[in-house]
Every structure is written in C-alpha cells, then in structure tokens.
Amino acid sequence: MSRGGAGWQGLAGPGSASQPAERTGVSPGVGAVPVGTVSTASTGRGAPVVRNLVRPVAPPMLTVREVAEELAVCRATVYALLERGELERVWVGRSIRIPAASLDALLARGAR
C-alpha cells in the first residue's frame, strides 16, 4: 500500500529521487583518473571517497579435504593429525582451516 501515491511504504517513486541516477556505460570525461591509481578522491561535495583498499595478505588457509588430497590420505587421517597436534587448526565459524605453513612444517618434519 502506498501513502499519497508517492511510492510503496514510504519509498520514492521513479523519477522523484533526491539523488541523481547513476550513469553506467558512459566513457570517462577528460581528466578522469583510473580507479586503480588513486587511493582517495574528492566527490566535489567535500566528502573523500576511498577508491581502493590495501589489505595485508593473509597466509593461505586450507580445508581438511585439501590437506587430505595434498597428503594423499583420507580426511580421518587429517583429523587424527589435528587431534595429536601435528597440524595446527584455526576455527572459522564451525569450520576448520589449516594454515599452509603448518602443512609445510609437517612435511618438513617427515622429510628428515
């Protein structure tokens, strides 16, 4: 149901928005800077806009299945290695992830 015919549940109808519609598929104007080369830019209204975020690279995390495939063993064997403390585990929610460095350390210990 709409109030006053302006839209559904208080939302503005098409063409009556206070913000201009986004234009897509338009070629950038003269002086436009590609997004990948600037970290912040001004919108012309004083608010800075972050263009790209730099995140630290996290070490790769492997699933139990991926570790089992890498070691050519079944998943139960990987769970046994986890229980004995031979592999490090990280809980992500209710899922187990194994740091790749932990698997490399296990392989290095076995190669002696």
N, C-alpha and C positions, 0 to 999 in steps of 0.2 A: 504494500500500500504506500502511496506517496502522499506527502503533505504539500498541498498547494501546487501540485503538478511539477515541482522542481526536480524531482528525482525519487529514487526508491530509498526509503529510510534515511533521509537527510543528505543523500549524495547528490551532487550537482549533475544535471543532465548534460548531454553532449553540447559543446559549444558555449557553455556558460562557466567554464573553469576560470579561476583567477590566475592560473599559471599558463604560459604559452605551451602549446603542444610540442612534443619532441619531434624534431625533424630527422628522419633517418634517410640514408641513401643520398645525402647531399654532399657534394665534394667540399672539402675544407676550403675556406677562403684564403686570400693572400695573407701571409704572415702566420698561418696556422702551424703549430708545433706538434709533431707526432707525440702520442701519449707516452711512449717508452723513453723519451729523452728528458722529461721534466718530472721533478718529484712533487712540486706543488704549483698551482696556478691560481690566479685570482679570477673570480667569476664576473668582475666588473661591478659587483654589488658589495665588495668588501670581504666576502667570505672565501677563505682559501679552500681549495679542493685538492685532496690527495689523489695523485694520478697513478702511482704505482707504489706498492708496499714491498719493503725488503724484509724478508723473514729469514731467520737463521735456518740453515739446512739441518734438519733433524737426522740422526743416524737411521738407516733403514731398519724397519721392524718387519719380521717375518711371521707368518702364521704357522701353526703346528703342522698343517698339511705341507707347506712349502719346505719346512725343515725336514720333514719325513722324506719328501721327494729328493732333497739335496743329499741326505744321508743314505738313501735307498733302503729305508726301514719303514715299518708300519707306524701309524700315529701312536699306538700304545707304547711303543719303544721310546718315542719322543716324550710322552707323558711320564714314563719311568725316569728318563734322564732329568726331567724337570723336578720330579719328586726327590731324587737323590742329590739335587743341587748342582749337577754337572752342567746344566744350562740355566741361564738367568731368564726369569719371566717378568713381564710387565703386564699388569691388568689394564685393559682399555675397556671400561664398562664391565661387561661379563665375558669378554674375550681375552684370550692370552695372546700376547705378542712376544716374540723372542728377538732381542737385538742381534743384528748380523755380527757384531763384534763378539758376542757370546758364542755364536756358532763357529766363528773363525778360531776362537780360543780353544774350543773343544776339539776341533780338527787339528790344531797345532799340538795339543797335548797327545793326541792319538798318533801323530806322525813321528814321535820320538823314537 
